[in-house]
Amino acid sequence: MKTIDDLLNEGQVAGKRVFVRADLNVPLSGATITDDGRIRAAVPTITKLVAAGAKVIVASHLGRPKGEPDPQFSLAPVAVRLGELLGTDVAFAADTVGDSAQAAVAGLADGGVVLLENLRFNAGETAKDDAERGAFADRLASLADVYVGDGFGAVHRKHASVFDLPARLPHFAGGLIATEVDVLKKLTSEVKRPYAVVLGGAKVSDKLGVIDHLLEKADRILIGGGMVFTFLKAQGHEVGKSMLQEDQIPVVQEYLKRAEAKGVEFVLPVDVVAAGAFPDLKAQAPTNPVTVDVDAIPADVMGLDIGPKSGALFASKLADAATVFWNGPMGVFEHPDYAEGTRAVAQALIDSPAFTVVGGGDSAAAVRILGFDENAFGHISTGGGASLEYLEGKTLPGLAALED
């Protein structure tokens, strides 16, 4: 896989139209960006190309529009923030391959930057039909001379701008993707042990594939978040009104048996913080949480975070690790009454001497929202789903497309 450094070392970038497929899929509240981490992650690659005199065409998706323009998913606010971070004006094209995009690209000076409108406003971006997707990739290719793939959060998608476009242009991996791949190798083929994995999030079904694969790789697996209640139920505990996927209980029981047979330590919470109802995240009003042991969860409450004893237990299980991968919050961290479990895990990663990886998505957002220094972690991924699929051993279309 050739990287942007190979491209720059060739010394023929000045004046070239370089298409950068970034991942600028940031959370928005109206037109306000609530977490700009993915934009900041895209800046180094774009900055290198600007400094080399390239005409930089940045493209991304945002949200899940249905193949046509939808104002709530416009990248216009992202163009403003990207310009602020780059310290230069970023032109914004009001479409992806139409008149606005063509005019904006034609007007680029050397070192100039344009951001195209949301790629998913065109149905060809996500089409299942190869011909439809390829036709859109052809139109994107007509805008550029070189392709740089730097949207790691999208490389697990077989989309036009990720999979088909690199085949139509000289292609290189951006610095972000190169770094992500190097980090993921340290979690798969180059692991330093003990290797501990912390998994959270809402649904256990979202993590079954990665758990299955990690049973062959990890020494210790710690489980929190909404998904933990399916594990607790599988062990015979009552979970009240907590999130539960009854249909996954047999699978979870099988995983627990496999882990025991393989000597992989499964660590589950010993207490949880619960309440009678899910908190109002907009109002952020105080609730009436109760902390209970996992073998004494009342029938009329739902678990919303791991408890303080669990936070201490998890920290002790991470203290001697050499490698730690964390994906998924321990609770409803967006509300202060249920953020302490996630805070405890984040702090444990910081305190650990291990190489620590925060696996993107809500975990990365939690680190920023809870006020932790991102530099205190070994690596914060920009691709939650992509990271998990890589750890599952799957072939990621966007990475395969960048191979020589």
C-alpha positions, 0 to 999 in steps of 0.5 A, a space after each residue: 500500500 503506497 502512502 501519501 509520503 510516497 506521493 509527496 516524495 515523487 515531487 509531482 503534486 503541485 498543481 495536481 487535483 488530489 481527491 481526498 476521501 476523508 471521514 468528516 461524519 461528525 455529530 451535529 445539533 442543528 448546524 452546530 458541530 458537537 464533536 470535531 474530532 474527525 475533522 481534526 484527524 483529517 487536517 494533517 493529510 490535507 495540510 501536507 497536500 496544501 503545502 505541496 501545492 496540490 489542488 485539494 478536493 475533500 469529500 465525505 459522507 455525513 449521516 444517512 441521507 437517502 440518496 438525495 439532498 437533505 439539508 439536515 445532513 449538509 457538510 456546509 458547517 464542516 467546511 467552515 470548521 475545516 477552514 478554521 482548523 486549516 487556517 485558510 478558506 475552504 470553498 464549498 461545493 453545493 453538490 457532489 459532481 454537478 455544476 457547483 462541484 465542477 466550477 469549484 474544482 476549476 477555480 482552485 488555485 495551487 494549495 487551494 481546498 474545496 469540500 464537496 457536498 455530502 457524497 450520500 446525496 447521490 444514490 450512486 455512492 451507496 448503490 448495491 448495483 456495481 454499474 450504478 456505483 461505478 458510474 458515480 465513481 466515474 464522475 468523481 474521477 473526472 474531477 481529479 488526477 490522484 486519489 488519497 484515501 484517508 477516511 478510515 471510518 468508511 473503509 468497511 463500506 463498499 461505496 463508490 468513493 471508497 472502493 470504486 474510485 481508487 481503481 480509476 486513479 493513482 491511489 495512496 493511503 493518507 496518513 490517518 489510514 496508514 496510522 490506523 492500520 499500523 495500530 490495528 496490527 498491534 492489536 492482531 498480529 503484533 500483540 504485546 501481552 497481557 492483552 485486555 479488551 474492554 467492550 461496551 455499548 448498547 447491543 451485544 449483537 453489535 459485538 458478537 463477531 469481534 468477541 468471537 474473534 477476540 476469544 482467540 486473541 485476548 487474555 482478558 475481556 471486560 464487558 460493560 454498557 447496555 450489552 452487559 445485561 444479556 451477559 448477566 442474564 446468561 449467568 442467571 441474574 435478574 436484570 429488571 428493566 435493563 436492555 436485554 437481547 433474549 435471543 442472544 443469551 444462548 450465544 453469550 453462554 457459549 462464549 462464556 464456556 469457550 472463554 473458560 476452556 481457553 483460559 480467557 478471563 471474562 470480567 463482568 460488573 459486580 454492581 450497576 447504577 440504575 434508575 426507574 427510567 432512561 434519563 432526559 439527555 437534553 434537559 440534563 436534569 438530576 435523576 435519582 440513581 441507585 447503586 445495586 449489586 448485580 445479583 440484586 437488581 430490582 424489577 422496576 429499574 434499568 441499569 444505566 452504568 457500571 457501579 463504583 466497585 466495578 470501576 475499581 475492578 476494571 481498573 485493577 484488571 487493566 493495571 498490568 496489561 501491555 495492550 488495551 483496546 477499548 470500544 464502547 462506553 460503560 453507560 449513558 455517559 452523556 448524562 452526569 449521573 451515569 458517566 462515572 463508569 466510562 470515566 473510570 475506564 478512561 482513567 484506567 487506560 491513562 494510568 496503565 503502562 499499556 499501549 492503549 487504543 480507544 476504538 472510535 465511535 462513542 468511546 472517542 466522543 466520551 473521551 472528549 466530552 468527559 474532558 480527557 487529554 487525547 494525547 494521554 492515550 496511545 491512539 484514538 481511532 476514528 473508525 469504530 465499525 471499521 476497527 471492529 471489522 478489522 479485529 474480526 478478521 474481515 477484509 475491508 473494501 476500502 483498504 483492499 482498494 488501496 493495495 497496489 
